[in-house]
Amino acid sequence: MARGAVSYQLIKEDKNTGARLGLLRTPHGDFATPMFMPVGTQATVKTLTPEELYAMGSQVILCNTYHLFLRPGRELVKKAGGLHSFMNYSRGILTDSGGFQVFSLAPLRKITEEGVTFRSHIDGSKQFLSPEIATQVQEDLGSDIAMAFDECIPYPADYDYAKRSTERTLRWAERCLRSHSRLDQGIFGIVQGGMYPDLRRFSARETAALDFPGFGIGGLSVGESKEQMYETLALTTEVLPKDKPRYLMGVGTADHIVEAVNLGVDMMDCVFPTRVARNGTAMTRQGRLVVRNALYAEDFLPVEEGCSCYTCRNYSRAYIRHLFKAEETLALRLLTIHNLHFLLTLAAEIRQAIAEDKFAEYRRRFWENYGR
Amino acid sequence: MARGAVSYQLIKEDKNTGARLGLLRTPHGDFATPMFMPVGTQATVKTLTPEELYAMGSQVILCNTYHLFLRPGRELVKKAGGLHSFMNYSRGILTDSGGFQVFSLAPLRKITEEGVTFRSHIDGSKQFLSPEIATQVQEDLGSDIAMAFDECIPYPADYDYAKRSTERTLRWAERCLRSHSRLDQGIFGIVQGGMYPDLRRFSARETAALDFPGFGIGGLSVGESKEQMYETLALTTEVLPKDKPRYLMGVGTADHIVEAVNLGVDMMDCVFPTRVARNGTAMTRQGRLVVRNALYAEDFLPVEEGCSCYTCRNYSRAYIRHLFKAEETLALRLLTIHNLHFLLTLAAEIRQAIAEDKFAEYRRRFWENYGR
């Protein structure tokens, strides 16, 4: 493995909470944590250009190995000079390993110790991913941070299944590490363990013992209660080393971000903000606002009063609702801008609060507003 | 009618051709002609923001009265403070009268001297537009330039039908003019006459005799041959006064723009560049390039070499093709940017050529490249 391509500098630990301020160093720049990572599944954050992402403070984005492996394929992206060049994004890019998508294809997939055979959702063709192949594909994609090939354990799962899966993910993590060779890329291990405290601790401890520069925390926000999620997260971050970044995978609503930071998480990603935007839902400090609703037909206020995003500075709820009714794609774009701006701004405020020893207060005020 | 809200200043007539350099003065600024006007049917130039349009030199855009009349409705746009405020476009806006769309709804419409009864394509509801109503709707929309309510004569049409229709359009033009009262808006009359030289001359002469600050030329590019179109256009611009702008309606491929300018046209609009962009076709100086084609799967050149648009500066044919295959809306946006930039740049080059007495040469060079 390439040592040093990606590293983490812990700048400050909050006195009263688990929150941490840090710096994630990557081949495409140093980025402030805690951070929210917009998702660009198919080598594009849906509807947006990179410049629009930069303007709202986007740092690292996530692209999906499963999707890019199938289309346009690793070879094409490699020929293009890697994802950064292909999609014109010059800041950090993290790729997942494809494991999450492949496992969710059940019953269209078969797991062995070697890897997973599955059928493409695009053309039904038979495909195979293993720890080695997933690692090589991510090397071809040229992300700054690759992720180890793992199984995201479904919820609920019985103890024996969770144990066998967690142990296999650990063996796969070692294989990923051994096969990884790209010098300008880091690869993160992934903690699993389901909702079983002993398996979580085992997975966190054993994965942390491997020479990864950072760790994903997988298998959360998969159907368990919020209490269960936060408890499991807390005992995971307790075990993980303080000098490496913790990335809570697939989690990213405002409330989850605030709570995850409180429990010591540094990185998060989620399709939620971009997906609900395309359905006509805006995320705000008070909760969700369904702009499509007839309620907003003659409402000339911005989506969220006081918001400084491009959308709120220039357009009314009535206009955006009109665009949705008229099936104009600008509607999707305007709400995507708002929702990502909202979460990226939230992350920036959180960093500021930690820097000023005010995160506990920030968190309290957040909850006073949220859901009202 | 509001005298002076919109006016035209003829800056220069080309010595060797019919080309004219001019300035169109509107309540939202003075704009250089000849100009191409991007189409924003439903109060949005599909996929783009106003800022993207400004960046490529967009001046006046066209919005469709028929569509906005049905959705979101004149009242809502009026409450929003008019189209400029509603859609956040600060430069010129021209609205058509709705006539073209309503007449194309046959057999779902009925024409009388009073106006046209038709059924909405959205919900099937019965609707009515007359010269007075179309004018009032455009006053509510608050465009800089409104258009008179006319019938676009289909092709082919027999002489008697064309004559009766042309005479009615003329009577309607007078009614539009009488009912128009908005002080910060101009209204253009529209020349019809089908492909019959005497009817065209009659329509041009009689419409020009009315107190309009500019004239649309309608009923061209409706199925006739190019020769017929250019002949009919030539005899129309011959009759129209030199001190008022001539707007060739619904025409706007590169070859048509060059030829129309050559025959004395000042303004054009067309959905073609934005529509074909969404189908994966780029417009270039050599003709069309279907980026969706497998031919471009591994082509890392820009859409058009030497093009300075945002898309060509930052993305490859291979990437844009990938976006189309993956059904990503950024694909539509990137090609829309390229195609509109292409026509707006073409218009800017034409103006420069006229200013330098080189339009004939520009036109010759254009044809040497085009279609190769």
Interface residues (C-beta under 8 A of the other chain):
Chain A: Q42 A43 T44 K46 T47 L48 T49 H67 R71 P72 L76 K79 A80 F86 M87 N88 A297 E298 F300 Y310 N314 Y315 S316 A318 Y319 H322 L323 K325 A326 E328 T329 L330 L332 R333
Chain B: Q42 A43 T44 K46 T47 L48 T49 H67 R71 P72 L76 K79 A80 F86 M87 N88 A297 E298 F300 Y310 N314 Y315 S316 A318 Y319 H322 L323 K325 A326 E328 T329 L330 L332 R333
